[in-house]
């Protein structure tokens, strides 16, 4: 029985790691498209209307999105990270268990 549980735990760890790698890959795709599109926008802006630097608005707006995507993917949120989620789940499960024990 212990061998099955160990295999199940290893499988769950593998699935979490696989999901994390997919999220990192998605972030790098997002970052690459940001750099590519911003390069085009900067070129177009400087070539055709250099008197008004409008590309900065897009760069800032999309840059904020890229920044928050990085925070999420690399677990840089001091709260709302994976550890926080697991702690909260355990906390709520413990509260439910205590409620049930109180009424028994």
Protein Blocks (a to p, Z undefined) as FASTA:
>chain_A
ZZmmmmmmmmmmmmmmmmmmmmmmmmmmmmmmmmmmmmmmmmmmmmmmmmbcfklmmmmm
mmmmmmmmmmmmnopafghplklmmmmmmmmmmmmmmmmmmmZZ
